[in-house]
Amino acid sequence: REALLERIAKSQRVLERGARTVAGHELDPCPLDHPLVGRLRCGEWLAFAGVHDVMHLAQLHQLAARLGAGA
């Protein structure tokens, strides 16, 4: 659990740095392609990464609830 939380915290720090880097260029195309949706703008990548982390946090909460209920 602690290792997963640290990885999410690290991801959040990377997102913060990325947000500072692309500030003012959110609508510019990003040179990376998402494997499912294709080309995204810089700001869209940041939003996607943030939502991705929130989804993983929800998974952690669900697992904790299941483990707590089974204990």
Secondary structure, DSSP 8 states (H G I E B T S, - for coil): -HHHHHHHHHHHHHHHHHHHHHTT-TTSEEEEEETTTEEEEHHHHHHHHHHHHHHHHHHHHHHHHHHHHH-
